[in-house]
Amino acid sequence: MKDTVEPYVTQDGRAIGGMLMHLRGITLRFGGVEAIKNISFDIRQGEIRAIIGPNGAGKSSMLNVISGFYNPQEGEVWFRGERRPPMKPYQVARQGVARTFQNIALFEGMSVLDNIMTGRLTQMKAGMLAQALWMGRAEREEIEHRAHVERIIDFLEIQSIRKTPVSRLPYGLKKRVELARALAAEPDLLLLDEPMAGMNVEEKEDMSRFILDVNDEFGTTIALIEHDMGVVMDLSDRVVVMDYGRKIGDGTPAEVRNNQEVIDAYLGVAHD
């Protein structure tokens, strides 16, 4: 049975689309430990969907389920109205899901341009031999891919470092390059794992602006994990809250902000 949920209007009056992804009853275990306990929520086309919670809540595990790094023992992942079978990460990427990582995962010895070009791998159709000889279809493809990457470089305002080895870049710019590489895959769903972690105030402002621009200008659906609650409340259309592997809140930023169970989880308050 396909998901056919109607479009949704956010608290600020912005219309977002129907359901892009639906996670149903997801349970993930590592040995006897349940990292995720029977969680369900959806991600709608065109929205910015935040996943938040204290350390150890299971947020990164949930992102790993979405991106195919983990296959849950129970539950279903539905994408574009179809139930997704167990998949490898590269298969999920080919479906249109790209991500960044909590710990930066770039090729330090390669230039910014070459790192971003690796994000085009899922779009390349020419065979290995043709690519090695750089002839025919492979030559035409690379010219097209480089043009696309140059547009992303301009969009993220990193023209001045395009030929710089990543190892020479400060932390904030490395985060931006990782975002560029994910965008190079032209994802329908972009997963951002703590995109502001370790950044100063100015770098957070820049990254927040780029995230909003990606969502607005490219129409990319975004699901992000972030600990900075100011950023979450400013950027997100909806927020799902996890604590010890359970879902304890789900709604608009205002609804989540006023949820007593969410407040208690962040303050460490226990009730009898």
N, C-alpha and C positions, 0 to 999 in steps of 0.2 A: 504494500500500500504506500503510495507516494505522499510526501508532505506537501500540502497545498495551503499554507498559512498566508493570510492576507497581509499586504504591506502594513507597516507600523509607523506611527507618528511619534517622534521623540518629544521630550518635555519642552524643548524650545521650538517646536512646530516643524522640525525637519522630517520629511518623509524618507523612510528607508524601506527596502524591498522585502520580499517574502523570504522564506527560510533558505539559507545556503547550506548550512550544516546543522544536524541535529544529533546530539549525543544522548543516548537513551540507556539509563541504568548502568552506567560504566562502573565496573569494579576491577581494580588492578591490585594484584598481590605479588609480593616478593617473599617467597617462602611463607611464613606464617603471618607476615605483616601486610595489612591492607593499606596501601598508599592512597587509594581512591575507593570510596564506599558508596556504591549505588547512586551515582550522580547523573542527573539529566539537565541539560540546558541546550539552547539553540543559538546559532549565530546567523543573523539576517544579512541579506545582500546590501552592501553599501554602508554598513554601520561600523563604528569603532566599539568593540566589545572588550571590556577589561575583565581579567581574572585576578582577583586579589586575595590576600590572606596572610596571616603571620608566617614566619619561617617554619618549614616542615609541614605546611598545610596540604601539599600535594599539587601545587600549581604547575611546576615544571613537569611533573609526571603526566598531568593532563595535557599539556602542550605536546609532550612526547607521544601520547596516544593519538592526538589529532594529526601529527606529522608522520606517524607510522613507525617511530622508533620502538614503541611498545604496542603490543596487541593485548587488549584487556581479556581477562578470563571470563568476564560476564559483560553483557550489554552490547549495544550496536552503535555503529557510526554511520549516519546517513549523510550523503553529500550530493547536492543537486537533485534531491528527491529519490536517490537510489541508495539501497543498503550497500555499504562498502565492505567487501570481504577483507580478510587479513591481508595486509600489503607490506612490502618493504618501503623504506623511505623514498627511494628513487621512483617507485611506482606512484606514490602519493604526490611527489613533486611533479610528475608528468600529468597528473590530474589537475594541476593548477594551484598547488599549495607550496609556498616558500616560507623560509623562516630565518631569523637571526638567533644568535645564541647568547646565553648569559655570560659565558666566557668567550671572548672574541675568537673566532675560528677562521682566520685569514691566512693566506700564504705569505709569510713575512718577507721572504726573499724576492717576491714578485712585485711588479709595479702595481699602482692603483688600477690602471687600465686593464692589466692582465687579470687581476683579481676579479674585477667586475665582469670581464669576458667569461670567466668560468660559470657565471650565472646563466649564460646562454646555452649551456650544454644540453638542456632538455629541449631546446628549440632547434638543434642541429640535426639535419637529416642525411648529410653526405657521409659516405663510408670512411673508414679509417685510412684506407689507401689514398683515396681522393684528397682527404685532409692532409696527409703526409706530403703528397706531391703538390698540394695547393693548386689544383687545376679544375676546370669546368665548374660543376655545381658547388664544390667546396670553396672555390675562389669567390663566386657570387655570394654564397651564404656568408662568408666571413666579412665581406664588404658591408652587407646588410646588417649583420650583427654589430659590427664596429660602429656603424651609424646610429644604431639604437642605443648602444652604450654611451656614445658621446652625448646623446640627448639627455640621458640620465645624469651624466657628469655635469652638464649645464644646469639641470634642474636642481641638483643638490649643491651647486656652487662649489665644486671641487676641481675646477679647471686648472688651477695653479699647481696642483699636486698630481695630476693625471699620470706623469711618468716617474713619480717618486716611489722608491721601494717602501712598502708598507711598514717595514721595521723602523723607519726613520720618523714615522708620524706620531704625534701625541695621541693620547687615548681617545679624546673626543672625536678626532678625525677618523680614527680607525673604526669607531662605531658608525660613522656616517658612510664609510666605504662598505661596511658590512650591509648596511641598509641598501646601498646602491646595488650590491651584488644580488640581494634578494629581489629587488625590483627588476633587475635584468631578466629574470625568468618570466616576467609578465604574469604574476600570480593573480588568481581570482581571490585567494585568501592569503593574507600576509600575517605570519605569526611573529611577534616581537617579544623576546624573552628579556625582560628588564632593560629596555633600550636606554634608560637614563642612568643606570647604575654607574657610580664612580664619576659622574659628571659634575662640574661646577654649575652655578646658576645660569651663566651665559650659555653654556653648552646645552643645558636642559631647555632653555628657551628656543634655541635654534632647532633642536631635535623635535620639540613639540610642534613648532611651525611646519617642519618638513612632514611630520606624520599627518597633520591636518591637510596639508597640500596634496599629499599622496592620495588621501581619502577623497578629497574634493575634486581634484583635477583628473586623476586616473580612475576614480570610482572604485578603488580597491577596498575590499572588505578587510578589516584589520582586527585581529584578536591579540591583545597584549597583556603581559604580566608586568606589573610595576608596583614598587613599594612607596613611591612618593604620592601620597594621597591627594595633594594639591594638583598634581599632573593628572591623576586618574579622574578626579572630579571635573577638571576643565576639559579633558579630551573626549571622555567616553559618552556614548549614547546610552549604554546599559552596562551594568556591572554584576558579575557573579562572584560570590564570596565563599571561600573554602576555609575550613579549619579542621585539622587532624583528619583530612581525607573526606570530610563531609561537606555538603553544601549547606550553608547557614543563611544565605541571603541571595536575592536575585531581583534586579529591578533597575530603575533609573538611579543616577547618582544621589538624588535627593532621598529616594526611598531607602537606599542602602545606608546613607549617612544617618538616618533616623531609626535604623533597625537596632533594637536593644541587644539582640544576640551578637550582632556584628560589633557593636560598641564594646560589649563584654569581652569578646575574643581579642580585640586589639588592646584592651586595657588589662587583660589577664584576670578579669573578675570571675569568680566562681559563685554559683548559687546552690543552696541546699535543695 
